[in-house]
Every structure is written in C-alpha cells, then in structure tokens.
Amino acid sequence: MILDILTPDKKVFSGEVISVTVPGKAGSFQIMENHAAIISTLDNGLVEIRLTDKSQELFNIKGGVVEVLKNKVVVLADGVVEE
C-alpha cells in the first residue's frame, strides 16, 4: 500500500508500507492493505509506519485528516514536530 504524509509546506513521507497507525480523534487506529475506504480527522500524536523491509518510522503530527482509498493512504497533517 502507498502512504503519503503531506503538510502545508512539504511532502514529509511517500512510499510503500505494510501498515500505518494514526492518532484518530477517538483513539489510534491501524490501516493495513485492503482497508475499507475512510476519511477521519486526526489528533496530535504519533504516526507509526511499518515499512516493507520491517523497519519502522515515526512522525509526530499536529492534527489533520487521513483518507484511505484503494490501498492509497494520504495523511494531510497540519504540521510535523521536528525533533
């Protein structure tokens, strides 16, 4: 599945992933291949990405929206906290 994480300023991440966990307003939820189509608002928190090589990446976002459609996930984050 393809994941794009975008902010108003730049594309933060783009690539093939196994799964992504996002901080939904009602709690975190995981998206995997063949997930049902969904649009959801996001809270501040961690986006956890499992890559195809089994490694993991983390992004701390400042809220936003996620859209899932046909194995493409787009996270439109209001911002990303730089560590």
C-alpha positions as CSV (number, residue, x, y, z in Angstrom):
1,M,0.0,0.0,0.0
2,I,1.2,3.5,-0.7
3,L,1.4,6.2,2.0
4,D,1.8,9.9,1.5
5,I,2.2,12.3,4.5
6,L,1.8,15.9,3.5
7,T,1.9,19.2,5.4
8,P,1.0,22.7,4.0
9,D,4.8,23.2,3.5
10,K,6.1,19.9,2.1
11,K,5.8,16.2,1.4
12,V,7.1,14.6,4.6
13,F,6.9,10.9,3.5
14,S,6.0,9.0,0.4
15,G,6.4,5.2,-0.1
16,E,5.3,1.6,0.1
17,V,4.3,0.5,3.6
18,I,2.9,-2.6,5.3
19,S,0.8,-0.6,7.8
20,V,0.3,2.8,9.3
21,T,-1.1,3.7,12.8
22,V,-2.6,7.2,13.1
23,P,-3.9,9.2,16.1
24,G,-7.6,9.4,15.4
25,K,-9.8,11.8,17.5
26,A,-11.5,8.8,19.2
27,G,-8.2,6.9,19.6
28,S,-5.4,5.5,17.5
29,F,-6.2,3.0,14.7
30,Q,-4.2,1.0,12.3
31,I,-4.6,0.9,8.5
32,M,-3.4,-2.2,6.5
33,E,-3.7,-3.3,2.9
34,N,-7.3,-3.6,1.6
35,H,-8.6,-1.4,4.4
36,A,-12.1,0.0,3.8
37,A,-12.4,3.5,2.3
38,I,-12.4,6.0,5.2
39,I,-11.9,9.7,5.9
40,S,-11.1,10.6,9.5
41,T,-9.9,13.6,11.5
42,L,-6.6,13.2,13.4
43,D,-5.5,14.4,16.8
44,N,-1.9,15.5,17.7
45,G,0.3,12.4,18.1
46,L,2.4,9.8,16.5
47,V,2.0,8.3,13.1
48,E,3.7,4.9,13.2
49,I,4.8,3.4,9.9
50,R,5.9,-0.2,9.3
51,L,7.9,-0.3,6.1
52,T,8.2,-3.2,3.7
53,D,11.7,-4.1,5.0
54,K,10.1,-4.5,8.5
55,S,11.7,-1.3,9.8
56,Q,9.6,1.5,11.5
57,E,9.4,5.3,11.1
58,L,7.7,7.7,13.4
59,F,6.3,11.2,12.8
60,N,4.8,13.4,15.5
61,I,2.0,15.3,13.8
62,K,-0.1,18.3,14.9
63,G,-3.6,17.0,13.9
64,G,-5.0,16.8,10.4
65,V,-7.0,14.4,8.2
66,V,-6.4,10.9,6.8
67,E,-8.0,9.4,3.7
68,V,-7.8,5.8,2.7
69,L,-9.0,4.7,-0.8
70,K,-7.9,1.7,-2.9
71,N,-4.7,0.9,-1.0
72,K,-3.6,4.5,-1.0
73,V,-3.3,6.4,2.3
74,V,-3.0,10.2,2.4
75,V,-2.3,11.9,5.7
76,L,-2.8,15.7,5.5
77,A,-1.1,16.9,8.7
78,D,-1.4,20.4,10.0
79,G,2.3,20.2,10.8
80,V,5.0,17.8,11.9
81,V,7.0,18.4,15.1
82,E,10.7,18.4,14.3
83,E,12.8,16.7,16.9
